[in-house]
Amino acid sequence: MSGTIYPFVISILSDRVNKDDLILEIGCGGMQYRPFISGRYEGLDLPTSPYLNEAPFYNCSAEQIPCEDGRFNIVFGVGTFLIIPDIARTLSECHRVLKKGGRLVIFDYQKHVCQQLRHSDPNHRHIWDFKDLTLYLSNAGFELGCIYDITEEANYRGLFRRALSYIFPHLRHIPTWLIVEAIKK
């Protein structure tokens, strides 16, 4: 079973990834973004994930990433950080495994969506907005001036995004997403 592919995720990552970059996807599930990323892709997910089609590169929790410091150029996750139990440790691990100048890109849900999800599924542990997530990220080692709300970047992709929204109707619902980028100094 694989997950949904969101074109705005591909678009945002494509703007940030070079062909020689090493990329880690947290909560990779079916690894559906692997074919769309030009860099070298590695996925991480729990062995109990119901979305796995094959074993990921790292079959473990994001709370303890089994990699050396400064390994990755990009770390990202799509709809996954809100379900991680120890988010503080996970974000610290993401910071640790990023190279200097590396980017953590979090594609998660806006606060109102997190609240609705938590009512229906207790595994949705975190209810946050940009301000809340910024606090977690700064506590994990990212400098405040290097944390950005890039949600609007996904909302306004011009004619290409509008054309894609006819093919992928869920693009019309991007306001449900909170997209945050943190760059390691």
C-alpha positions, -999 to 999 in steps of 0.1 A, spaced: 0 0 0 15 34 -9 5 69 1 -8 99 -18 16 118 -40 12 156 -35 26 176 -64 33 206 -42 57 184 -22 76 174 -54 77 210 -66 90 224 -33 116 197 -30 127 200 -66 135 237 -60 158 227 -32 175 194 -42 206 191 -64 215 159 -82 243 151 -58 224 158 -26 217 131 -1 180 132 10 163 115 40 126 111 41 112 106 76 81 84 76 88 73 41 60 46 39 57 35 3 86 58 -7 63 74 -33 85 106 -36 117 86 -44 112 86 -82 106 124 -82 137 135 -63 169 141 -83 193 135 -54 202 103 -37 172 92 -16 171 73 16 139 65 35 133 60 72 102 44 87 91 21 115 90 -16 109 53 -15 119 43 10 93 13 -2 73 24 18 43 57 -1 36 59 -18 2 96 -27 8 120 -23 36 132 13 39 169 22 41 165 28 78 139 6 95 137 25 128 123 54 147 132 90 138 138 96 175 172 79 170 185 81 135 213 56 130 235 80 109 266 100 114 264 138 121 261 160 90 252 133 65 222 148 47 215 179 26 178 176 29 156 159 55 118 160 50 86 143 61 50 145 47 22 143 73 45 124 97 60 147 124 26 152 141 25 115 150 60 111 164 59 106 202 91 124 211 91 153 187 118 173 205 143 144 202 133 138 166 139 174 156 172 174 174 181 142 154 171 159 122 193 189 131 222 165 140 222 145 107 219 176 85 250 192 69 257 228 75 234 247 52 211 216 50 174 219 51 146 203 71 113 206 53 82 196 73 50 191 54 24 188 82 -11 200 89 -24 233 101 -35 235 137 -73 232 129 -66 200 109 -44 186 137 -73 192 162 -98 173 140 -73 145 134 -67 141 171 -104 137 178 -106 108 154 -71 92 160 -51 95 193 -19 88 173 -20 124 161 -1 137 191 8 172 181 -14 202 175 6 231 163 9 262 141 40 279 127 48 296 160 45 264 180 67 245 155 92 273 155 97 269 192 103 231 188 128 238 160 147 265 178 150 242 209 163 215 185 192 238 174 178 257 144 184 294 147 152 316 147 163 336 116 166 303 97 131 290 102 105 298 75 68 293 69 68 284 32 31 273 31 24 302 7 51 289 -17 29 258 -22 -3 279 -24 9 301 -53 27 281 -79 12 300 -108 -5 285 -139 14 252 -135 -2 247 -100 -36 257 -112 -34 233 -141 -23 205 -118 -52 212 -95 -76 200 -122 -57 167 -124 -51 165 -87 -81 180 -69 -65 177 -35 -42 206 -45 -72 229 -39 -69 220 -2 -34 232 4 -45 256 32 -49 225 54 -11 221 51 16 238 72 49 237 54 80 248 73 116 249 63 145 252 88 181 256 76 210 245 97 236 272 102 
